[in-house]
Amino acid sequence: MASSVKKFLSATLFEYETQKVIAISSYKIGLIYRGIQMLIVTYVIGWVMLREKGYQSFETVVSGVTTKLKGLEYTNFTEIPSIGDRIWDVADWAVPPQMNSAFFVTTNVVITKNQSQTTCEEDKDNKWHAKCSSDSDCIKGHVHGLGWGVRTGRCLNSTREEGLRICEIYGWCPTEQDVLPLGEGKILMTRVQNFTVLIKNSVEFPKFGVKRRNILSNMGKNYLRGCNYRPDHEMDKYCPIFRLGDIIKYGQAISPETAKQVWITGGMVAIDIHWECNFDYDEEECKPDYKFRNLEDGHVGRGWNFRHAYHYVEDGVHRRTLVKAYGIQFFISVTGRGGKFDVLNFTMNLGSGLALLTLATVLCDIIVLNIMRKRKKYRQAKIDKETSSPR
């Protein structure tokens, strides 16, 4: 027992290992060794230092965005009383006028004029819950979540669909008839594709004390009056003025069928602004890159619409014009990163990369001592065990 303990202590506590260098003349192991070293050096220089800029420290962008829309539409549909002969300027089709990093453009509308709070029949599109055969089916005071008002307790003959009896309500009357003015598949505002939006984007990199704008210093007033964004043009690819039609045209994942439908029933589109800046060079080279994406996926529930109203008083009666606006909701997102040379990051990444070179020795030792045909000979030559007794 005592001898076993002594042997264990001798093997664990009283043993010292030192490196022994053996020169092995082998083309095969030499090529493997230098090949691994080359891979490590290539990784450190090519990926860590150049691709990932391991010699720099980085700062994410702090951003602010405003938009300004311009465009004029003229519709001449006198046979459609709700639309008629009218001019649509930016105050009519940009609702609401200001949003946080977003803007909405109306492309189609359903207008219900001269509504007032009185009694009328429920909308026939709600007949599945408002259809009736007698007054007892229309409970007085009942409010349905999808209806247009509170029921009066009367069952009426519908004036909108022959043979239909439907409950009477008290609410904003007449109720909306949710039918596109030109029918399905037709665009109401054909000029909307030529409307433009000026996007002003100011960014800051606080760590480096750098501020930039997407309106570049070499863009004068005359240039901004006439430029439109073009991704394949050397100068115009930085123009901050965009045709709405071009945003849809250049958008990723926007097929021709989707592009046509989006002008009719609306949709959601993202405008991505990305700043990738290297402040080891001139700050003027820090410029934005624009990308556009369709945010809708699938075929059910596509499009974008909401309702708003214009209220007024006529002959002492409170009235309103209800507008169901179909359109495109544009969301603006800004991302970015700025980098600059940093001694600490450079030395840490370089040191970590050089430390990886020891991996070549470890892998070659495994091959020499465990895989090669002369592994027993190399193991005996590499590992010597000397035992000495204390004097």
N, C-alpha and C positions, 0 to 999 in steps of 0.2 A: 504493500500500500504506500509506504513512504517512498519507495523507489519510483512508483508511478507518478506521485505528486511532484517529486524532484524532476522527473523527465518532462512533465507538462510545463512546469515553471521554466525549465531550461529552454523549451521549444518556443515559449511565448514571450517571456520577459527578458531572457538573456540571449537574444538573437539579433544580429545586426546585418542589414542587407546593403550592399554597395553595387553600383553599376559596373558592369564588365563589358567592354567594347570589343566586338568581334567583327573583323572585316570579312565579308562574304563576297567572293567574286562570282557573281551570277547575273547574266543579262536579264533573266526573267524577273528576279526579285528587284534588280536595279530599276528596270522599267516601271514596275509596279510602284516602287517607292517614289520615283520622280513624278510619275503620273498622278499619284495622290497629292503630292505637294503642289503640282501645277493646278489641279482642280481646286484646292483650297485657296491658293493665291488668286486664281481667276474669280472665285466666289467673293473673296474679300474685296478685291479691287473692282470687279465688274458689277457685282450686285450690291454689296454693302456700301461701298464708297460712291460709285457712280450712279447706279440705278436708284438706290434709296437715299443717296446723299448723306451718308453716315458722318460726314465731316461738318454738317450743319446742325444748328438748333432751329426749331420750327415754332411758328405761331399761327393759330387759326384766325380766320378773318372775323371782324366785327362789322356788321353791314346795316345799311338803311336803304329803303327803296321807295320811290314815288313814281306815279305814272300820270301821263297826260294824253287823253284821247282826242282824235280829230276825225271828222267825216260827216257827210251829208247824204241823206237818202230822200228820194221822192217817189211816192206811190200814187198812182192814179187809178183807183178802183171805185168809181162812183156807183157801180152796181152792188158794192158791198158797203152798206151804210156805216158800219163800225170802223171801217178803214178810210174810205172816201179818197178825196184828193188832198194830199197833205205833204208837208215837209217834215222830215225827222232829222233833227240836229242832235248834237252830243248830249244835250240835256234831256232828250226823249229816250235815247237808246242806251245810255250809260247810267244804269241804275243799280245800286246807289252810286253817286258820283265819286266817292272816295272809299277805298277799302284798304285793309292792312295787308300789304304784299300780294294784292290780287286786284282784279277788275272784271266786271261783267259787261258783256256786249249782247244786246238784244238782237236776235235774228228773225224772230217770228212772234206774233202776238195774237191773243184772243181778247177782244175788247168788248166789254159790256157797259154801255152808256146809260146815263140817267137813272142810276139806281137810287131808290129811297127806301126808308124803312116803313113797309106796309105789308099787306097780305098778297100772296100769289101762290101758284102751284109749285110744288117741289120740282127740282130738275129731273127730267125723265131719265137721265143716266143713273139716278139713284132709285129707280123703280123697284129694284130687287129688295129694298127695305122700306120704300114709301108707297108701293102699289097697294091699292085698297079696293074693296067692293062696296063698303058702306062706311058711314061715319064712325062706327064702333071700332073700325080697324085703325083709326087715326086718333090715338089717345091725346087728349088736350094737354098741353104743357110738356109733352115728351120732346126731348132733344136727342137726335141721333148724331153720333160723333162724326159721321160722314155727310150729314145733311147741311142745308143752307140756313136753317132757322128752327124756331120752335113751332110745333104743330098746334093748329087751332081747333082740331076736333072735327073738321069737315073733310069729306071726300069729294073731289072734283073730277069732272071730265077734262082730260089733258087737251090743251090747245096745240101741243107740239107733236103729239103722236095719236093718230086716230084709233079709237077703241080702247085707249088706256085710261084708267081711273087712278088718280094719284092724290096723296094727301096735300092739303093746303098748309102753308106755313106763314109765320110772321117773321120777316127778316129783310135783308137787302133784296129788293125786287125791282125788275125781273131778275130771276136767277141766271147764272152764267150758262151759256150753251157752249160746251167745251169742244168746239170744232174749229180746226185751223181754217183761216179765211180762204185760202186757195186750195184746200184739201190736202190729203196726204201726198207727199213726194214732190211738192212744189215750194220753191223758195219765195218768201214775201219780199225780203230786202236783198235784192240782187247786187247792190253796190257795197254791201257790208264787207266784202272781201278786200275792197280797196281802202277801207278805213285804216288809220294808222295809230300806233301807240308809241309815245316817247317814254322810254324807261330810264329814269335817273337812278343810278346806283352808286352810292358812296361807301367806301370800305376803309377800314383802318387795321393796321397791325401794331397794336400798342407796344409790344415788346421791342420793336425796332423803330418806333416813332415814325411810321410811314402811313400816309393817307393817299388814297387813289380814288379816281372817279372813272366811270365808264365813258364819260365825255372827255376824250383825250385832249391834251394841250395843243395838238396840231389841228384840231377841228374848229374852224372858224364859223361865224354865223352863216356865211354864204354856203358853206359845205353842208351845214345842218339843215338848211332850208330845202335842199334838193336830194339828200342821200336817203337811201333805204337799205336795210340790211340785206347783204348778199354773201353767203358763206364762201363762195369761190372767188371773191374779189379781194385783192390785197388790202385795200383801205376800207371798203364797205363792209367787210366782215366784222368791223368794230363799230359800225354805225348804230347808235342807240334807238333809231326809229325803225319800226317794224310794220310792214303790211300784215293785216290779220290773215289774209290769204296765204302769205308766205309762211307764217307760223304753222298753219295747218299743212301746207305743202311740204315743208322741211321736217315735219314732226315724225319722230320714230313711232313705229307701230300704228300709223294712221294710213289705212288702205284707201284707195279711191272711193270705195263704197261708203266707208266711214266718213271720209272727208265731205261727201255730198250730204249725208244724213245729218252731220253735225250742224250744217247751216239751217236745217229745217227744224229739228227738235232739240238742238243744243248738245252740249257735252262739257267735258272737263279736260283741260290741257295744261300741262306744266311747262313753264319757262325756267330752265336751269341756267344760272350764271355761275361760272366757276373761275376762280382766280388762282393760278399756280405761279408763284413769283419767287425768283431767285435774286435776293438783294446783294449778292456778291457782284452783280452786274448793275447796269444803269437802272434806276427805278422806273424810267420811262418804258422799259421793256415789260413792265408788269401790266398786262392787259387781260381783259375778260374773254371768256370763251362761252358761246351761247349754244344751248341744245334745247330741243322741244320734244315733249312726249305726250302721248295720249294716255290719260289716266283711267279711262273706262275699259272694262274687260267684260266679255259676255254679251248676250243678246237680250236679256230680260231687264227691264227697268232702265234702259239706256236713255240718255238725254238729260237735260237740266232745265227746270222751269220753276218759277215762283210767282206769287201774286203780290201786286201792290196797287194802291188806289190814289186817285186825285179827288180830294174833297172840296166841295163848294156849296154855297147857299143860293138857291134860286127861288124867288117869290116867297121867301121866309121858310123854305123847305130845305133841310139838309140833304144834299145829294152827293153822289160820288160816281166816278168812272173807274170801273174795275179792270185791271190789266193783268192777264196771265201772260207773263213774258217767258218765251223760250229763248235760250241763248247759250253762249259759251262762257264758262267761268275759267278764267286764266289765273293760275296760281304761280307766283314767282318765288323761287328758292335760290338762295345765294350760299355757295360754299367756297372755301378757299384755304390756301396754306402758303405762308411765306417762310423762306429759309435763308439763313446767313451763316457764314463760317464761324465755328465755335471750337476753340482749342480743346476744351474738355471733352466734347463729344468726339472730336477727331482722335485724340489719344486713346480714349476708352474703346472705341470701335476698332482702331488699328491694333491695340494690344490684344483685344479679344480675338481678332483674326489671326494674329501671329501665334497665339496660344494654340490655335487649331492645328498648327503644323505638327505638333507632337502626336496628333492622331495618325500621321503617316508612319511614325516609328512603331506605334502600338499595333497597327494593322499588319505591318510587315513582320513584327515579332510573332504574331499569331500565325501568319502563313508559314514562316520559317520553322517554328517550333512544333507545329501541329499538322501541317499539310504537305510540305515538301518531302521527297523520298528520303533525304538524308536528315530528317528531323531528329532522330536519336543522337546522331553525331553532333548536330548543332546544339541540342539541348545539353549534352554533356559538356560541350565546350563553353556554353554560356552560363550554366549554373554550376558553380562549385560550392561545396559546403565544407567549411573548415571549422573544426571544434578545438577549442583551447581550454585548458584548465587554469584556474587562478593559482599564482605562485604564492 
